[in-house]
């Protein structure tokens, strides 16, 4: 065991001597996380409105057009963007430029036609090929139908008893009843995730950048192993009482300590500066971080043994960083992709590590939700470590 620790300390000493390593492994992830945070509004003082912007122009100026405006304004899906100085052509141009998801023009005579129980049409401009249009269309149909049913109900009530239930009273009561429907769908957000906080925008990017740079940092650790093999230091160690497994474990522990140190520092920065909730469940976060470190360290060991030169170690590390990070959801959540890409992405260890971290810091789930991701990461660690030993054995035979 002493020989293993000696090799570990020797590797760590080589790594910390290079100031550029510290700069790359610690300062770059912090800089990238902050950059992504600014890009996606994490540090914006005003809360963002997730609703789709829809232009609105009322050319009718009737009682029913104003009621329509109120019904649409209460939507949790679309946000009315009103400006009385705009014309219909201005709205068309804003939709064409992608600044509005759609535009609604209430034409002259809209309210009169509706009161006469005739077909009344709204003028809607939108890019029907856009993904947002499906959402806007469904919401518009639902809201317009709500007003139409209220008008019909008020008309019927007036016909039954005009003195007790005049049209305006019936319309007002019908519209008010939609504010408290008999069946409601309640959306409850986990209290573990603070709504509107900086953490919401960074709960994906902070773990993603951390994992990406942990893999990128393998280029330095792998170079140490390659250099040792090229200088025949590795082979000379085998002529001593040091066994092959002890040498491999020594290198592996050095990489593991480096990655764990990187994780601890970046998670501390994320928790107290960026307000990412790593410490909401410390035991779960530690389990995922430790499992991910085991996996990435084993991958670095494999790269160091497979690579024939320092240049190859750099190339292997960079390529794996881009492939694993891109496919594993470190750059963009896999939830926004299709089922096929999600299945392919989960062939990479990064996807499982992201699942584990996001279950804690983004989704507000419990400890049991990180058990599967951690087990898969441990399985990847065992696979990479076994491949590294097998490759070393075949190289010795040659």
BALOBA-1460 file (C-alpha; in Angstrom, 3 decimals):
// residues 398
<rec num="1" residu="x" x="0.000" y="0.000" z="0.000"/>
<rec num="2" residu="x" x="2.926" y="2.333" z="0.726"/>
<rec num="3" residu="x" x="4.189" y="1.873" z="-2.835"/>
<rec num="4" residu="x" x="0.757" y="2.817" z="-4.165"/>
<rec num="5" residu="x" x="0.698" y="5.999" z="-2.075"/>
<rec num="6" residu="x" x="4.241" y="6.905" z="-3.159"/>
<rec num="7" residu="x" x="3.287" y="6.642" z="-6.834"/>
<rec num="8" residu="x" x="0.127" y="8.663" z="-6.185"/>
<rec num="9" residu="x" x="2.041" y="11.447" z="-4.427"/>
<rec num="10" residu="x" x="4.649" y="11.493" z="-7.194"/>
<rec num="11" residu="x" x="1.962" y="11.957" z="-9.878"/>
<rec num="12" residu="x" x="0.158" y="14.636" z="-7.889"/>
<rec num="13" residu="x" x="3.390" y="16.531" z="-7.392"/>
<rec num="14" residu="x" x="3.976" y="16.511" z="-11.145"/>
<rec num="15" residu="x" x="0.464" y="17.781" z="-11.777"/>
<rec num="16" residu="x" x="0.480" y="20.670" z="-9.283"/>
<rec num="17" residu="x" x="3.863" y="21.937" z="-10.447"/>
<rec num="18" residu="x" x="2.279" y="23.114" z="-13.693"/>
<rec num="19" residu="x" x="0.366" y="26.350" z="-13.077"/>
<rec num="20" residu="x" x="-1.351" y="25.989" z="-16.456"/>
<rec num="21" residu="x" x="-2.994" y="22.812" z="-15.175"/>
<rec num="22" residu="x" x="-4.538" y="24.702" z="-12.260"/>
<rec num="23" residu="x" x="-5.657" y="27.449" z="-14.649"/>
<rec num="24" residu="x" x="-7.289" y="24.981" z="-17.031"/>
<rec num="25" residu="x" x="-8.903" y="22.644" z="-14.509"/>
<rec num="26" residu="x" x="-10.320" y="25.235" z="-12.109"/>
<rec num="27" residu="x" x="-10.511" y="28.719" z="-13.561"/>
<rec num="28" residu="x" x="-11.772" y="27.727" z="-17.009"/>
<rec num="29" residu="x" x="-14.826" y="25.782" z="-15.705"/>
<rec num="30" residu="x" x="-15.723" y="28.737" z="-13.463"/>
<rec num="31" residu="x" x="-15.379" y="31.168" z="-16.357"/>
<rec num="32" residu="x" x="-17.471" y="29.014" z="-18.694"/>
<rec num="33" residu="x" x="-20.209" y="28.500" z="-16.085"/>
<rec num="34" residu="x" x="-20.479" y="32.250" z="-15.496"/>
<rec num="35" residu="x" x="-20.461" y="32.860" z="-19.263"/>
<rec num="36" residu="x" x="-23.340" y="30.426" z="-19.792"/>
<rec num="37" residu="x" x="-25.133" y="31.968" z="-16.833"/>
<rec num="38" residu="x" x="-25.036" y="35.433" z="-18.416"/>
<rec num="39" residu="x" x="-26.018" y="34.005" z="-21.817"/>
<rec num="40" residu="x" x="-29.137" y="32.359" z="-20.407"/>
<rec num="41" residu="x" x="-30.156" y="35.114" z="-18.009"/>
<rec num="42" residu="x" x="-29.043" y="33.535" z="-14.735"/>
<rec num="43" residu="x" x="-27.732" y="36.860" z="-13.429"/>
<rec num="44" residu="x" x="-30.594" y="38.995" z="-14.662"/>
<rec num="45" residu="x" x="-32.265" y="40.956" z="-11.919"/>
<rec num="46" residu="x" x="-35.739" y="40.834" z="-13.453"/>
<rec num="47" residu="x" x="-37.598" y="37.515" z="-13.547"/>
<rec num="48" residu="x" x="-38.055" y="36.156" z="-17.061"/>
<rec num="49" residu="x" x="-41.472" y="35.554" z="-18.595"/>
<rec num="50" residu="x" x="-41.609" y="32.105" z="-20.200"/>
<rec num="51" residu="x" x="-44.828" y="32.850" z="-22.109"/>
<rec num="52" residu="x" x="-44.790" y="33.156" z="-25.895"/>
<rec num="53" residu="x" x="-45.032" y="36.781" z="-27.107"/>
<rec num="54" residu="x" x="-48.088" y="37.424" z="-29.292"/>
<rec num="55" residu="x" x="-48.850" y="40.805" z="-30.843"/>
<rec num="56" residu="x" x="-52.363" y="42.205" z="-30.404"/>
<rec num="57" residu="x" x="-54.111" y="44.958" z="-32.371"/>
<rec num="58" residu="x" x="-57.746" y="45.870" z="-31.656"/>
<rec num="59" residu="x" x="-59.347" y="47.593" z="-34.662"/>
<rec num="60" residu="x" x="-62.881" y="46.941" z="-33.410"/>
<rec num="61" residu="x" x="-62.744" y="48.711" z="-30.030"/>
<rec num="62" residu="x" x="-65.982" y="47.051" z="-28.917"/>
<rec num="63" residu="x" x="-67.053" y="45.598" z="-25.587"/>
<rec num="64" residu="x" x="-66.432" y="42.053" z="-26.825"/>
<rec num="65" residu="x" x="-63.010" y="42.866" z="-28.307"/>
<rec num="66" residu="x" x="-61.977" y="44.257" z="-24.920"/>
<rec num="67" residu="x" x="-63.306" y="41.114" z="-23.236"/>
<rec num="68" residu="x" x="-61.303" y="39.044" z="-25.728"/>
<rec num="69" residu="x" x="-58.214" y="41.020" z="-24.821"/>
<rec num="70" residu="x" x="-58.781" y="40.338" z="-21.108"/>
<rec num="71" residu="x" x="-59.300" y="36.618" z="-21.748"/>
<rec num="72" residu="x" x="-56.081" y="36.387" z="-23.772"/>
<rec num="73" residu="x" x="-54.108" y="38.497" z="-21.270"/>
<rec num="74" residu="x" x="-54.923" y="36.043" z="-18.468"/>
<rec num="75" residu="x" x="-53.259" y="33.180" z="-20.372"/>
<rec num="76" residu="x" x="-50.289" y="31.395" z="-18.829"/>
<rec num="77" residu="x" x="-49.098" y="30.281" z="-22.269"/>
<rec num="78" residu="x" x="-49.062" y="33.461" z="-24.372"/>
<rec num="79" residu="x" x="-48.106" y="37.026" z="-23.465"/>
<rec num="80" residu="x" x="-49.851" y="39.852" z="-25.287"/>
<rec num="81" residu="x" x="-47.441" y="42.374" z="-26.778"/>
<rec num="82" residu="x" x="-49.531" y="45.525" z="-27.311"/>
<rec num="83" residu="x" x="-48.488" y="48.794" z="-28.860"/>
<rec num="84" residu="x" x="-51.236" y="51.115" z="-30.179"/>
<rec num="85" residu="x" x="-48.793" y="52.772" z="-32.584"/>
<rec num="86" residu="x" x="-48.242" y="49.558" z="-34.524"/>
<rec num="87" residu="x" x="-50.115" y="48.716" z="-37.673"/>
<rec num="88" residu="x" x="-51.078" y="45.289" z="-38.963"/>
<rec num="89" residu="x" x="-48.123" y="45.360" z="-41.355"/>
<rec num="90" residu="x" x="-45.794" y="46.145" z="-38.440"/>
<rec num="91" residu="x" x="-47.031" y="43.038" z="-36.653"/>
<rec num="92" residu="x" x="-46.537" y="40.952" z="-39.794"/>
<rec num="93" residu="x" x="-42.935" y="42.115" z="-39.984"/>
<rec num="94" residu="x" x="-42.272" y="41.340" z="-36.307"/>
<rec num="95" residu="x" x="-43.600" y="37.808" z="-36.835"/>
<rec num="96" residu="x" x="-41.437" y="37.417" z="-39.953"/>
<rec num="97" residu="x" x="-38.382" y="38.581" z="-37.980"/>
<rec num="98" residu="x" x="-39.084" y="36.016" z="-35.271"/>
<rec num="99" residu="x" x="-39.657" y="38.647" z="-32.573"/>
<rec num="100" residu="x" x="-43.263" y="37.521" z="-32.067"/>
<rec num="101" residu="x" x="-44.605" y="33.972" z="-32.013"/>
<rec num="102" residu="x" x="-47.813" y="35.231" z="-33.667"/>
<rec num="103" residu="x" x="-49.921" y="38.347" z="-34.133"/>
<rec num="104" residu="x" x="-53.682" y="38.832" z="-33.639"/>
<rec num="105" residu="x" x="-55.701" y="41.560" z="-35.330"/>
<rec num="106" residu="x" x="-59.317" y="42.058" z="-34.219"/>
<rec num="107" residu="x" x="-61.030" y="43.447" z="-37.363"/>
<rec num="108" residu="x" x="-63.807" y="46.042" z="-37.453"/>
<rec num="109" residu="x" x="-67.232" y="44.546" z="-36.777"/>
<rec num="110" residu="x" x="-65.917" y="41.559" z="-34.793"/>
<rec num="111" residu="x" x="-68.087" y="42.204" z="-31.755"/>
<rec num="112" residu="x" x="-71.165" y="43.062" z="-33.808"/>
<rec num="113" residu="x" x="-70.982" y="39.816" z="-35.792"/>
<rec num="114" residu="x" x="-70.563" y="37.782" z="-32.615"/>
<rec num="115" residu="x" x="-73.630" y="39.395" z="-31.031"/>
<rec num="116" residu="x" x="-75.620" y="38.595" z="-34.165"/>
<rec num="117" residu="x" x="-74.540" y="34.951" z="-33.868"/>
<rec num="118" residu="x" x="-72.727" y="35.192" z="-37.161"/>
<rec num="119" residu="x" x="-69.266" y="33.968" z="-38.064"/>
<rec num="120" residu="x" x="-66.697" y="36.369" z="-36.656"/>
<rec num="121" residu="x" x="-63.050" y="35.867" z="-37.572"/>
<rec num="122" residu="x" x="-59.786" y="37.030" z="-36.132"/>
<rec num="123" residu="x" x="-56.805" y="37.767" z="-38.359"/>
<rec num="124" residu="x" x="-53.849" y="35.740" z="-37.094"/>
<rec num="125" residu="x" x="-50.356" y="35.951" z="-38.563"/>
<rec num="126" residu="x" x="-47.860" y="33.225" z="-37.683"/>
<rec num="127" residu="x" x="-45.204" y="30.913" z="-39.043"/>
<rec num="128" residu="x" x="-47.196" y="27.697" z="-39.137"/>
<rec num="129" residu="x" x="-44.007" y="25.687" z="-39.593"/>
<rec num="130" residu="x" x="-42.584" y="26.838" z="-36.261"/>
<rec num="131" residu="x" x="-42.808" y="24.634" z="-33.190"/>
<rec num="132" residu="x" x="-44.276" y="27.482" z="-31.120"/>
<rec num="133" residu="x" x="-47.258" y="27.859" z="-33.453"/>
<rec num="134" residu="x" x="-48.809" y="24.586" z="-32.335"/>
<rec num="135" residu="x" x="-48.831" y="25.836" z="-28.755"/>
<rec num="136" residu="x" x="-50.122" y="29.296" z="-29.693"/>
<rec num="137" residu="x" x="-52.860" y="27.881" z="-31.927"/>
<rec num="138" residu="x" x="-54.177" y="25.552" z="-29.229"/>
<rec num="139" residu="x" x="-54.235" y="28.346" z="-26.673"/>
<rec num="140" residu="x" x="-55.953" y="30.792" z="-29.027"/>
<rec num="141" residu="x" x="-58.666" y="28.286" z="-29.913"/>
<rec num="142" residu="x" x="-59.279" y="27.544" z="-26.243"/>
<rec num="143" residu="x" x="-59.457" y="31.220" z="-25.242"/>
<rec num="144" residu="x" x="-61.618" y="32.343" z="-28.163"/>
<rec num="145" residu="x" x="-63.979" y="29.418" z="-27.569"/>
<rec num="146" residu="x" x="-64.238" y="30.515" z="-23.955"/>
<rec num="147" residu="x" x="-65.455" y="33.964" z="-24.988"/>
<rec num="148" residu="x" x="-67.787" y="32.521" z="-27.625"/>
<rec num="149" residu="x" x="-69.425" y="30.171" z="-25.125"/>
<rec num="150" residu="x" x="-69.823" y="33.027" z="-22.634"/>
<rec num="151" residu="x" x="-71.575" y="35.155" z="-25.281"/>
<rec num="152" residu="x" x="-73.901" y="32.302" z="-26.212"/>
<rec num="153" residu="x" x="-74.700" y="31.618" z="-22.565"/>
<rec num="154" residu="x" x="-75.451" y="35.290" z="-21.908"/>
<rec num="155" residu="x" x="-77.691" y="35.433" z="-24.992"/>
<rec num="156" residu="x" x="-79.705" y="32.409" z="-23.861"/>
<rec num="157" residu="x" x="-80.098" y="33.765" z="-20.321"/>
<rec num="158" residu="x" x="-81.335" y="37.096" z="-21.677"/>
<rec num="159" residu="x" x="-83.890" y="35.320" z="-23.821"/>
<rec num="160" residu="x" x="-85.161" y="33.406" z="-20.794"/>
<rec num="161" residu="x" x="-85.454" y="36.378" z="-18.424"/>
<rec num="162" residu="x" x="-84.166" y="39.684" z="-19.805"/>
<rec num="163" residu="x" x="-85.170" y="41.612" z="-16.714"/>
<rec num="164" residu="x" x="-83.353" y="39.489" z="-14.165"/>
<rec num="165" residu="x" x="-80.509" y="38.300" z="-16.390"/>
<rec num="166" residu="x" x="-79.614" y="40.973" z="-18.951"/>
<rec num="167" residu="x" x="-76.911" y="40.207" z="-21.486"/>
<rec num="168" residu="x" x="-74.128" y="42.219" z="-19.843"/>
<rec num="169" residu="x" x="-74.764" y="40.548" z="-16.475"/>
<rec num="170" residu="x" x="-74.803" y="37.066" z="-18.007"/>
<rec num="171" residu="x" x="-71.622" y="37.731" z="-19.987"/>
<rec num="172" residu="x" x="-69.814" y="39.030" z="-16.920"/>
<rec num="173" residu="x" x="-70.846" y="36.056" z="-14.783"/>
<rec num="174" residu="x" x="-70.018" y="33.551" z="-17.523"/>
<rec num="175" residu="x" x="-66.528" y="34.942" z="-17.983"/>
<rec num="176" residu="x" x="-66.000" y="35.101" z="-14.221"/>
<rec num="177" residu="x" x="-66.928" y="31.429" z="-13.883"/>
<rec num="178" residu="x" x="-63.870" y="30.501" z="-15.951"/>
<rec num="179" residu="x" x="-61.661" y="31.939" z="-13.218"/>
<rec num="180" residu="x" x="-62.853" y="29.175" z="-10.881"/>
<rec num="181" residu="x" x="-63.766" y="26.166" z="-13.048"/>
<rec num="182" residu="x" x="-65.115" y="22.992" z="-11.400"/>
<rec num="183" residu="x" x="-62.055" y="21.011" z="-12.521"/>
<rec num="184" residu="x" x="-58.573" y="22.460" z="-12.156"/>
<rec num="185" residu="x" x="-55.074" y="21.181" z="-12.785"/>
<rec num="186" residu="x" x="-52.666" y="22.253" z="-10.068"/>
<rec num="187" residu="x" x="-48.957" y="22.486" z="-10.871"/>
<rec num="188" residu="x" x="-46.771" y="22.028" z="-7.807"/>
<rec num="189" residu="x" x="-43.043" y="22.717" z="-7.947"/>
<rec num="190" residu="x" x="-40.705" y="21.053" z="-5.515"/>
<rec num="191" residu="x" x="-39.860" y="23.411" z="-2.664"/>
<rec num="192" residu="x" x="-36.245" y="22.263" z="-3.033"/>
<rec num="193" residu="x" x="-35.934" y="24.263" z="-6.249"/>
<rec num="194" residu="x" x="-36.401" y="27.980" z="-5.723"/>
<rec num="195" residu="x" x="-38.488" y="29.520" z="-8.483"/>
<rec num="196" residu="x" x="-36.910" y="32.380" z="-10.384"/>
<rec num="197" residu="x" x="-33.510" y="32.088" z="-8.716"/>
<rec num="198" residu="x" x="-30.149" y="32.099" z="-10.440"/>
<rec num="199" residu="x" x="-29.903" y="28.391" z="-9.717"/>
<rec num="200" residu="x" x="-32.704" y="27.591" z="-12.148"/>
<rec num="201" residu="x" x="-30.626" y="28.721" z="-15.114"/>
<rec num="202" residu="x" x="-27.421" y="27.122" z="-13.871"/>
<rec num="203" residu="x" x="-28.576" y="23.779" z="-12.492"/>
<rec num="204" residu="x" x="-27.845" y="22.233" z="-15.876"/>
<rec num="205" residu="x" x="-24.830" y="24.222" z="-17.029"/>
<rec num="206" residu="x" x="-22.843" y="24.074" z="-13.778"/>
<rec num="207" residu="x" x="-22.708" y="20.234" z="-13.572"/>
<rec num="208" residu="x" x="-22.289" y="19.991" z="-17.354"/>
<rec num="209" residu="x" x="-19.262" y="22.288" z="-17.465"/>
<rec num="210" residu="x" x="-17.795" y="20.558" z="-14.414"/>
<rec num="211" residu="x" x="-18.014" y="17.120" z="-16.056"/>
<rec num="212" residu="x" x="-16.743" y="18.413" z="-19.394"/>
<rec num="213" residu="x" x="-13.596" y="19.911" z="-17.905"/>
<rec num="214" residu="x" x="-13.021" y="16.870" z="-15.699"/>
<rec num="215" residu="x" x="-12.688" y="14.819" z="-18.897"/>
<rec num="216" residu="x" x="-10.617" y="17.540" z="-20.552"/>
<rec num="217" residu="x" x="-8.276" y="17.498" z="-17.566"/>
<rec num="218" residu="x" x="-7.389" y="13.891" z="-18.340"/>
<rec num="219" residu="x" x="-5.036" y="15.089" z="-21.059"/>
<rec num="220" residu="x" x="-2.583" y="16.219" z="-18.360"/>
<rec num="221" residu="x" x="-2.985" y="13.139" z="-16.177"/>
<rec num="222" residu="x" x="-2.712" y="10.777" z="-19.148"/>
<rec num="223" residu="x" x="0.439" y="12.547" z="-20.329"/>
<rec num="224" residu="x" x="2.115" y="11.687" z="-17.022"/>
<rec num="225" residu="x" x="1.505" y="7.969" z="-17.605"/>
<rec num="226" residu="x" x="2.600" y="8.173" z="-21.257"/>
<rec num="227" residu="x" x="5.778" y="10.021" z="-20.285"/>
<rec num="228" residu="x" x="6.546" y="7.395" z="-17.666"/>
<rec num="229" residu="x" x="6.138" y="4.618" z="-20.221"/>
<rec num="230" residu="x" x="8.243" y="6.390" z="-22.855"/>
<rec num="231" residu="x" x="11.071" y="7.036" z="-20.408"/>
<rec num="232" residu="x" x="10.978" y="3.331" z="-19.408"/>
<rec num="233" residu="x" x="10.284" y="4.312" z="-15.801"/>
<rec num="234" residu="x" x="7.216" y="2.098" z="-15.822"/>
<rec num="235" residu="x" x="9.219" y="-0.890" z="-17.019"/>
<rec num="236" residu="x" x="12.007" y="-0.289" z="-14.474"/>
<rec num="237" residu="x" x="9.436" y="-0.214" z="-11.666"/>
<rec num="238" residu="x" x="8.302" y="-3.680" z="-12.706"/>
<rec num="239" residu="x" x="11.818" y="-5.001" z="-12.109"/>
<rec num="240" residu="x" x="11.515" y="-3.989" z="-8.446"/>
<rec num="241" residu="x" x="9.249" y="-5.432" z="-5.766"/>
<rec num="242" residu="x" x="6.438" y="-3.163" z="-7.013"/>
<rec num="243" residu="x" x="3.714" y="-5.141" z="-8.721"/>
<rec num="244" residu="x" x="1.899" y="-4.057" z="-11.879"/>
<rec num="245" residu="x" x="-1.401" y="-3.634" z="-10.021"/>
<rec num="246" residu="x" x="0.237" y="-1.341" z="-7.451"/>
<rec num="247" residu="x" x="1.621" y="0.882" z="-10.215"/>
<rec num="248" residu="x" x="-1.733" y="1.070" z="-11.946"/>
<rec num="249" residu="x" x="-3.543" y="1.791" z="-8.672"/>
<rec num="250" residu="x" x="-1.060" y="4.529" z="-7.836"/>
<rec num="251" residu="x" x="-1.675" y="6.306" z="-11.136"/>
<rec num="252" residu="x" x="-5.413" y="5.743" z="-10.806"/>
<rec num="253" residu="x" x="-5.586" y="7.220" z="-7.306"/>
<rec num="254" residu="x" x="-3.652" y="10.291" z="-8.435"/>
<rec num="255" residu="x" x="-6.155" y="10.982" z="-11.202"/>
<rec num="256" residu="x" x="-9.041" y="10.248" z="-8.805"/>
<rec num="257" residu="x" x="-7.728" y="12.700" z="-6.200"/>
<rec num="258" residu="x" x="-7.251" y="15.368" z="-8.888"/>
<rec num="259" residu="x" x="-10.822" y="14.985" z="-10.184"/>
<rec num="260" residu="x" x="-12.373" y="14.855" z="-6.709"/>
<rec num="261" residu="x" x="-10.476" y="18.009" z="-5.729"/>
<rec num="262" residu="x" x="-11.741" y="19.691" z="-8.869"/>
<rec num="263" residu="x" x="-15.309" y="18.588" z="-8.104"/>
<rec num="264" residu="x" x="-15.152" y="19.802" z="-4.507"/>
<rec num="265" residu="x" x="-13.834" y="23.238" z="-5.450"/>
<rec num="266" residu="x" x="-16.296" y="23.713" z="-8.321"/>
<rec num="267" residu="x" x="-19.268" y="22.471" z="-6.296"/>
<rec num="268" residu="x" x="-18.307" y="24.783" z="-3.433"/>
<rec num="269" residu="x" x="-18.181" y="27.694" z="-5.875"/>
<rec num="270" residu="x" x="-21.497" y="26.599" z="-7.394"/>
<rec num="271" residu="x" x="-23.215" y="26.233" z="-4.028"/>
<rec num="272" residu="x" x="-22.166" y="29.487" z="-2.366"/>
<rec num="273" residu="x" x="-21.578" y="31.821" z="-5.318"/>
<rec num="274" residu="x" x="-23.903" y="30.563" z="-8.051"/>
<rec num="275" residu="x" x="-26.529" y="29.199" z="-5.603"/>
<rec num="276" residu="x" x="-26.731" y="25.769" z="-7.264"/>
<rec num="277" residu="x" x="-28.198" y="23.428" z="-4.646"/>
<rec num="278" residu="x" x="-25.478" y="20.782" z="-4.447"/>
<rec num="279" residu="x" x="-25.817" y="20.643" z="-0.660"/>
<rec num="280" residu="x" x="-29.578" y="20.104" z="-0.671"/>
<rec num="281" residu="x" x="-28.809" y="16.397" z="-0.237"/>
<rec num="282" residu="x" x="-25.076" y="16.242" z="0.501"/>
<rec num="283" residu="x" x="-24.924" y="12.446" z="0.644"/>
<rec num="284" residu="x" x="-26.615" y="12.062" z="-2.754"/>
<rec num="285" residu="x" x="-24.404" y="14.725" z="-4.353"/>
<rec num="286" residu="x" x="-21.283" y="13.096" z="-2.924"/>
<rec num="287" residu="x" x="-22.337" y="9.668" z="-4.189"/>
<rec num="288" residu="x" x="-22.841" y="10.959" z="-7.747"/>
<rec num="289" residu="x" x="-19.629" y="13.006" z="-7.666"/>
<rec num="290" residu="x" x="-17.589" y="10.091" z="-6.317"/>
<rec num="291" residu="x" x="-19.044" y="7.652" z="-8.852"/>
<rec num="292" residu="x" x="-18.385" y="10.105" z="-11.691"/>
<rec num="293" residu="x" x="-14.820" y="10.632" z="-10.451"/>
<rec num="294" residu="x" x="-14.245" y="6.867" z="-10.329"/>
<rec num="295" residu="x" x="-15.457" y="6.578" z="-13.911"/>
<rec num="296" residu="x" x="-13.512" y="9.541" z="-15.325"/>
<rec num="297" residu="x" x="-10.329" y="8.533" z="-13.492"/>
<rec num="298" residu="x" x="-10.549" y="5.033" z="-14.969"/>
<rec num="299" residu="x" x="-11.046" y="6.588" z="-18.391"/>
<rec num="300" residu="x" x="-7.920" y="8.714" z="-17.879"/>
<rec num="301" residu="x" x="-5.964" y="5.621" z="-16.872"/>
<rec num="302" residu="x" x="-7.102" y="3.852" z="-20.036"/>
<rec num="303" residu="x" x="-6.109" y="6.822" z="-22.205"/>
<rec num="304" residu="x" x="-2.662" y="6.974" z="-20.565"/>
<rec num="305" residu="x" x="-2.033" y="3.297" z="-21.290"/>
<rec num="306" residu="x" x="-3.498" y="3.235" z="-24.814"/>
<rec num="307" residu="x" x="-1.857" y="6.450" z="-26.061"/>
<rec num="308" residu="x" x="1.602" y="6.029" z="-27.556"/>
<rec num="309" residu="x" x="2.615" y="9.678" z="-27.201"/>
<rec num="310" residu="x" x="1.686" y="12.815" z="-25.314"/>
<rec num="311" residu="x" x="0.063" y="14.170" z="-28.471"/>
<rec num="312" residu="x" x="-2.151" y="11.110" z="-28.747"/>
<rec num="313" residu="x" x="-3.170" y="11.468" z="-25.100"/>
<rec num="314" residu="x" x="-4.225" y="15.064" z="-25.775"/>
<rec num="315" residu="x" x="-6.192" y="14.088" z="-28.880"/>
<rec num="316" residu="x" x="-7.939" y="11.176" z="-27.155"/>
<rec num="317" residu="x" x="-8.908" y="13.342" z="-24.182"/>
<rec num="318" residu="x" x="-10.233" y="16.225" z="-26.279"/>
<rec num="319" residu="x" x="-12.182" y="13.947" z="-28.641"/>
<rec num="320" residu="x" x="-13.779" y="12.043" z="-25.756"/>
<rec num="321" residu="x" x="-14.600" y="15.332" z="-24.028"/>
<rec num="322" residu="x" x="-16.524" y="16.613" z="-27.059"/>
<rec num="323" residu="x" x="-18.216" y="13.295" z="-27.856"/>
<rec num="324" residu="x" x="-19.239" y="12.437" z="-24.297"/>
<rec num="325" residu="x" x="-20.270" y="16.015" z="-23.408"/>
<rec num="326" residu="x" x="-22.242" y="16.582" z="-26.601"/>
<rec num="327" residu="x" x="-24.022" y="13.238" z="-26.624"/>
<rec num="328" residu="x" x="-24.384" y="13.023" z="-22.848"/>
<rec num="329" residu="x" x="-26.346" y="16.261" z="-22.437"/>
<rec num="330" residu="x" x="-23.687" y="18.432" z="-20.815"/>
<rec num="331" residu="x" x="-24.340" y="21.212" z="-23.327"/>
<rec num="332" residu="x" x="-28.104" y="20.899" z="-23.719"/>
<rec num="333" residu="x" x="-30.609" y="18.794" z="-21.735"/>
<rec num="334" residu="x" x="-31.381" y="15.452" z="-23.316"/>
<rec num="335" residu="x" x="-35.040" y="16.051" z="-22.439"/>
<rec num="336" residu="x" x="-35.344" y="18.443" z="-25.398"/>
<rec num="337" residu="x" x="-34.195" y="15.745" z="-27.842"/>
<rec num="338" residu="x" x="-36.045" y="12.743" z="-29.199"/>
<rec num="339" residu="x" x="-36.254" y="9.323" z="-27.608"/>
<rec num="340" residu="x" x="-33.673" y="7.889" z="-30.004"/>
<rec num="341" residu="x" x="-31.033" y="10.489" z="-29.196"/>
<rec num="342" residu="x" x="-31.743" y="10.121" z="-25.481"/>
<rec num="343" residu="x" x="-31.148" y="6.366" z="-25.736"/>
<rec num="344" residu="x" x="-27.904" y="6.912" z="-27.650"/>
<rec num="345" residu="x" x="-26.817" y="9.613" z="-25.209"/>
<rec num="346" residu="x" x="-27.213" y="7.246" z="-22.281"/>
<rec num="347" residu="x" x="-24.556" y="5.012" z="-23.785"/>
<rec num="348" residu="x" x="-22.110" y="7.610" z="-22.422"/>
<rec num="349" residu="x" x="-21.256" y="7.980" z="-18.732"/>
<rec num="350" residu="x" x="-21.783" y="11.757" z="-18.873"/>
<rec num="351" residu="x" x="-25.531" y="11.285" z="-19.447"/>
<rec num="352" residu="x" x="-25.831" y="9.211" z="-16.272"/>
<rec num="353" residu="x" x="-23.757" y="11.696" z="-14.287"/>
<rec num="354" residu="x" x="-25.978" y="14.533" z="-15.534"/>
<rec num="355" residu="x" x="-29.072" y="12.548" z="-14.522"/>
<rec num="356" residu="x" x="-27.688" y="12.112" z="-11.028"/>
<rec num="357" residu="x" x="-26.735" y="15.761" z="-10.517"/>
<rec num="358" residu="x" x="-29.937" y="17.150" z="-12.068"/>
<rec num="359" residu="x" x="-32.132" y="14.852" z="-9.986"/>
<rec num="360" residu="x" x="-30.753" y="16.644" z="-6.943"/>
<rec num="361" residu="x" x="-30.136" y="20.256" z="-7.984"/>
<rec num="362" residu="x" x="-32.748" y="20.740" z="-10.738"/>
<rec num="363" residu="x" x="-35.580" y="18.282" z="-10.198"/>
<rec num="364" residu="x" x="-35.596" y="18.289" z="-6.392"/>
<rec num="365" residu="x" x="-35.823" y="14.487" z="-6.158"/>
<rec num="366" residu="x" x="-34.724" y="12.182" z="-3.342"/>
<rec num="367" residu="x" x="-31.647" y="10.096" z="-2.595"/>
<rec num="368" residu="x" x="-33.018" y="6.966" z="-4.247"/>
<rec num="369" residu="x" x="-33.013" y="8.673" z="-7.664"/>
<rec num="370" residu="x" x="-29.208" y="8.806" z="-7.773"/>
<rec num="371" residu="x" x="-28.687" y="5.117" z="-7.033"/>
<rec num="372" residu="x" x="-29.146" y="3.958" z="-10.626"/>
<rec num="373" residu="x" x="-26.914" y="6.667" z="-12.188"/>
<rec num="374" residu="x" x="-24.224" y="6.003" z="-9.568"/>
<rec num="375" residu="x" x="-24.363" y="2.250" z="-10.169"/>
<rec num="376" residu="x" x="-24.012" y="2.731" z="-13.929"/>
<rec num="377" residu="x" x="-21.055" y="5.084" z="-13.421"/>
<rec num="378" residu="x" x="-19.402" y="2.526" z="-11.138"/>
<rec num="379" residu="x" x="-19.959" y="-0.085" z="-13.847"/>
<rec num="380" residu="x" x="-18.269" y="2.145" z="-16.419"/>
<rec num="381" residu="x" x="-15.368" y="2.663" z="-13.977"/>
<rec num="382" residu="x" x="-14.916" y="-1.099" z="-13.619"/>
<rec num="383" residu="x" x="-15.058" y="-1.526" z="-17.404"/>
<rec num="384" residu="x" x="-12.481" y="1.178" z="-18.142"/>
<rec num="385" residu="x" x="-10.167" y="-0.043" z="-15.364"/>
<rec num="386" residu="x" x="-10.359" y="-3.640" z="-16.609"/>
<rec num="387" residu="x" x="-9.627" y="-2.532" z="-20.181"/>
<rec num="388" residu="x" x="-6.629" y="-0.548" z="-18.949"/>
<rec num="389" residu="x" x="-5.199" y="-3.596" z="-17.152"/>
<rec num="390" residu="x" x="-5.833" y="-5.811" z="-20.176"/>
<rec num="391" residu="x" x="-4.172" y="-3.323" z="-22.534"/>
<rec num="392" residu="x" x="-1.160" y="-3.011" z="-20.242"/>
<rec num="393" residu="x" x="-0.839" y="-6.781" z="-20.137"/>
<rec num="394" residu="x" x="-0.908" y="-7.069" z="-23.931"/>
<rec num="395" residu="x" x="1.718" y="-4.300" z="-24.281"/>
<rec num="396" residu="x" x="4.062" y="-6.137" z="-21.904"/>
<rec num="397" residu="x" x="3.704" y="-9.316" z="-23.901"/>
<rec num="398" residu="x" x="4.828" y="-7.469" z="-27.030"/>
